[in-house]
Amino acid sequence: MESVSMATTQSQPINFTDDFNSTEWSLVYAIVPPYIFTVCVTGILGNAFVLLVFALHKARWTVPEIYLSNLAVADLLLLAGLPFWAMNILNRFNWPYGEFLCKAVNMSITVNMYTSIYLLMMVTVDRYLALVRTMTARWMRRSRYAKIYEAICQAFLA
């Protein structure tokens, strides 16, 4: 019974929509969506440029290029979901796109977080092997193994 009394103010339920109409929230509505759209456009252009450079590269891809191209693809997937979040904020946190898209966008953002962590970890391990264990770990730094490690990472996330 105590929790019920904490959820009411003067025996009236709390109206959460009034909380989102305050002056502080008007700043959020004015600043955050344009910022998200700017980050989205800049990120899409930057990651598309990275993928274009890797695609036009004539030589075989090195191990870091494999990891970094996968990181650019993962970032593009994240950036595809950001406009939905910006529109959610513009709609005063009323999601207009349905339950499926809500779950899909949030899942893609969560999967992107873990994918980015694992890819950056693999880049770090590769750089360690390249600099510290140059001769003893040469076989681990082949592009075939990088693709296998990447497939294991993707299978782990799925």
C-alpha positions in Angstrom: 0.0 0.0 0.0 2.9 2.4 0.6 4.0 2.2 -3.0 0.6 3.3 -4.1 0.7 6.3 -1.9 4.1 7.3 -3.3 2.7 7.2 -6.9 0.1 9.8 -6.1 0.3 13.5 -5.1 -2.4 14.8 -2.9 -4.5 11.7 -3.8 -4.3 12.5 -7.6 -2.2 10.4 -10.0 1.0 12.0 -11.3 0.6 13.3 -14.9 3.9 12.4 -16.6 3.0 14.4 -19.7 3.3 17.6 -17.7 6.9 16.6 -16.9 7.8 16.5 -20.7 6.2 19.9 -21.3 8.6 21.8 -18.9 11.1 24.4 -20.0 14.0 22.0 -19.7 12.3 19.5 -22.0 11.6 22.2 -24.6 15.4 22.7 -24.8 15.8 18.9 -25.4 13.2 19.0 -28.1 14.9 22.0 -29.8 18.6 20.8 -29.5 18.8 17.0 -29.5 16.9 16.1 -32.7 18.9 18.5 -35.0 22.1 17.2 -33.3 21.1 13.6 -34.0 20.3 14.4 -37.6 23.6 16.1 -38.0 25.5 13.2 -36.5 23.5 10.8 -38.7 24.3 12.6 -42.0 28.0 13.2 -41.1 28.3 9.5 -40.0 26.7 8.1 -43.1 28.9 10.2 -45.3 32.0 9.3 -43.4 31.4 5.6 -43.2 30.3 5.5 -46.8 33.5 7.2 -47.8 35.5 4.7 -45.8 33.7 1.8 -47.4 34.2 3.4 -50.9 38.0 3.7 -50.2 38.2 0.1 -49.1 36.1 -1.1 -52.1 38.3 0.8 -54.6 41.5 -0.5 -53.0 42.9 -2.9 -55.6 45.2 -4.9 -53.4 44.1 -7.7 -51.1 42.6 -6.4 -47.9 44.8 -6.5 -44.8 43.5 -7.7 -41.5 42.9 -4.3 -40.1 41.0 -3.3 -43.2 38.7 -6.3 -42.8 38.0 -5.3 -39.2 37.6 -1.6 -40.0 35.3 -2.2 -43.0 33.1 -4.4 -40.8 33.1 -1.6 -38.2 32.0 0.9 -40.8 29.1 -1.3 -41.9 28.1 -1.7 -38.2 28.2 2.0 -37.8 26.0 2.5 -40.9 23.4 0.2 -39.4 23.5 2.2 -36.2 23.1 5.5 -38.1 20.1 4.0 -39.9 18.3 3.8 -36.6 19.2 7.2 -35.2 16.6 9.2 -37.2 13.9 7.1 -35.6 15.1 8.2 -32.2 15.2 11.8 -33.3 11.6 11.6 -34.5 10.6 9.9 -31.2 12.0 12.9 -29.4 10.3 15.3 -31.7 7.0 13.4 -31.1 7.5 14.0 -27.4 8.5 10.4 -26.8 5.4 8.9 -28.5 6.7 6.2 -30.8 4.6 6.4 -34.0 6.2 3.5 -35.9 4.7 0.5 -34.2 6.0 -2.1 -31.9 8.0 -4.2 -34.4 10.1 -1.2 -35.6 10.6 -0.1 -32.0 12.1 -3.5 -31.1 14.1 -3.7 -34.4 15.7 -0.2 -34.0 16.5 -0.8 -30.3 17.9 -4.3 -31.1 20.0 -3.0 -33.9 21.5 -0.3 -31.7 22.3 -2.8 -28.9 23.8 -5.3 -31.4 25.8 -2.4 -32.9 27.2 -1.6 -29.4 28.5 -5.1 -28.9 29.7 -5.5 -32.5 31.7 -2.3 -32.2 33.2 -3.4 -28.9 34.3 -6.8 -30.3 35.6 -5.3 -33.6 37.7 -2.7 -31.7 39.0 -5.5 -29.4 40.0 -7.5 -32.5 41.7 -4.5 -34.0 43.6 -4.0 -30.7 44.6 -7.7 -30.5 45.8 -7.5 -34.2 47.8 -4.4 -33.5 49.4 -6.1 -30.4 50.3 -9.2 -32.5 51.7 -7.0 -35.3 53.9 -4.9 -33.0 54.8 -7.2 -30.1 54.6 -10.7 -31.4 55.6 -10.0 -35.0 57.3 -13.3 -35.8 55.6 -15.7 -33.5 52.0 -14.8 -34.4 52.4 -14.2 -38.1 50.1 -17.1 -38.9 47.3 -15.5 -36.8 47.3 -12.3 -38.8 46.3 -13.7 -42.2 43.1 -12.4 -43.8 41.6 -15.9 -43.8 41.8 -16.0 -40.0 40.5 -12.5 -39.7 37.4 -13.5 -41.6 37.0 -16.6 -39.4 37.3 -14.5 -36.3 34.8 -12.1 -37.7 32.3 -14.9 -38.5 32.7 -16.2 -34.9 32.0 -12.7 -33.6 28.9 -12.4 -35.7 27.7 -15.9 -34.7 28.2 -15.0 -31.0 26.1 -11.9 -31.4 23.3 -13.7 -33.3 
